[in-house]
Amino acid sequence: MMTTTTTIKTVHDPVIEQFVELFGKRVKTDAHLSRYTSARVGGPAELFVTVRSVDELQTAVETAYNHRIAYFVLGGGSNILCADDGMKGVVVMNRAKNVRFRHIGAKVICTVDSGMSLGMLARQCIDNGLGGLEWAVGIPGTIGGAIVGNAGAHGGDIDSVLRAATIWEPGRGARIFSNDELKYKYRDSLLKREQGRDISRRVVLSAEFELIPESIKVLTERAEAYETKRKQSQPLGASTGSMFKNPDNLYAGYLIDSAEMRGASVGGAQISEKHANFFINTGNATAEDIRELVAQAWNTVRDEFNIEMELEVEMVGEWRLE
Ligand SMILES: Cc1cc2nc3c(=O)[nH]c(=O)nc-3n(C[C@H](O)[C@H](O)[C@H](O)COP(=O)(O)OP(=O)(O)OC[C@H]3O[C@@H](n4cnc5c(N)ncnc54)[C@H](O)[C@@H]3O)c2cc1C
């Protein structure tokens, strides 16, 4: 067995001391990432810090960058599969949640910090009679994760409602990116495509959404219909949501099901009986169990249908490769 090599510098004591000076007790050296991911897997973070504002988020990643230490912004942890051996460098848990609304003509612009929950923002907009994000009710995770992955459902997505985002770039600082610059595609963006693994990750600080005033009753009914559909089609249990992107004109779940992988399991990981693109941690799965099951599904679909599915979920951390 070969362990993945890494060029990542480990976090030395003076750096830890600097983080403690900046963030106090919100710095941890013993945080287990399984507590912070929706699949409930993932090993220890070398250094773990929780930030509560956009300024703190920028300070945390800038500090890591200045020391040439790998950093990773963790939102809701609902679109990542984190290795059992955990993550090197600094994991920054983003809890910056400020939300502001302002009118521009008939439209309303919502400016929101990237650590805000996407689902909670969608609800807040509905309660204020603002349309555009109803599709997002029930999607776990933060605005930052949604902007990176172009989250979407029920025909809506981030691309259709995002006006601009303020993004910090390593070595360059923060600037506003227009929607066009983010070059959105299905569950994909410039940020996701160009995400460096170590110290070159861009960081979403905040976002501006363009919303349209609409009746609260209409918005509520629309969101309720979406939620009902979600409950009918998606399984309960710890998962990362859809594991694979849907190939053109096909559904990944249909392919996995047709390859007779529905219900298949490795250790504590199981392909859901209800939705074959959901890989469930039935209680004691390791990240390696899930990775192995993902590999089996991918290989079986390729062998049966000659289709190479693409992961929607990002594999992060220190994976051991045979
Ligand atoms: C039950 C379930 C249902 C789901 N349903 C849907 C669905 O209907 N539609 C859909 O699109 N997705 C769905 N998902 C997937 C997931 O919820 C979304 O992809 C979500 O937008 C991920 O956000 P997050 O904050 O959890 O990202 P994380 O998993 O924390 O991070 C994902 C990536 O984004 C990066 N990132 C996070 N925040 C920032 C930031 N501020 N700046 C830079 N990079 C950042 C991370 O570093 C990582 O690379 C579902 C997941 C689950 C578990």
The ligand as an ORCA input file, in Angstrom:
! r2SCAN-3c Opt
* xyz 0 1
  C     -29.401     15.149      1.518
  C     -28.711     16.023      0.517
  C     -29.430     16.583     -0.519
  C     -28.799     17.393     -1.463
  N     -29.540     17.936     -2.467
  C     -28.933     18.731     -3.384
  C     -29.682     19.330     -4.438
  O     -30.891     19.167     -4.553
  N     -29.016     20.105     -5.320
  C     -27.678     20.348     -5.235
  O     -27.111     21.085     -6.063
  N     -26.928     19.799     -4.243
  C     -27.527     19.005     -3.328
  N     -26.785     18.442     -2.324
  C     -25.327     18.662     -2.285
  C     -24.893     19.857     -1.405
  O     -25.857     20.148     -0.441
  C     -24.631     21.100     -2.248
  O     -23.644     20.829     -3.201
  C     -24.204     22.285     -1.374
  O     -24.300     23.457     -2.150
  C     -22.787     22.167     -0.819
  O     -22.572     23.245      0.075
  P     -21.635     23.085      1.366
  O     -21.597     24.380      2.055
  O     -22.082     21.913      2.164
  O     -20.236     22.773      0.671
  P     -19.055     21.894      1.279
  O     -19.381     20.444      1.104
  O     -18.685     22.357      2.620
  O     -17.897     22.295      0.256
  C     -17.972     21.941     -1.110
  C     -16.827     22.650     -1.855
  O     -17.078     24.047     -1.829
  C     -15.971     24.708     -1.242
  N     -16.455     25.862     -0.491
  C     -17.403     25.914      0.477
  N     -17.552     27.169      0.904
  C     -16.672     27.925      0.202
  C     -16.342     29.302      0.202
  N     -16.939     30.188      1.005
  N     -15.383     29.721     -0.670
  C     -14.749     28.849     -1.491
  N     -15.007     27.538     -1.518
  C     -15.968     27.081     -0.677
  C     -15.318     23.692     -0.333
  O     -13.980     24.064     -0.056
  C     -15.465     22.456     -1.189
  O     -14.476     22.464     -2.190
  C     -27.403     17.635     -1.368
  C     -26.669     17.071     -0.305
  C     -27.324     16.278      0.630
  C     -26.514     15.709      1.762
*
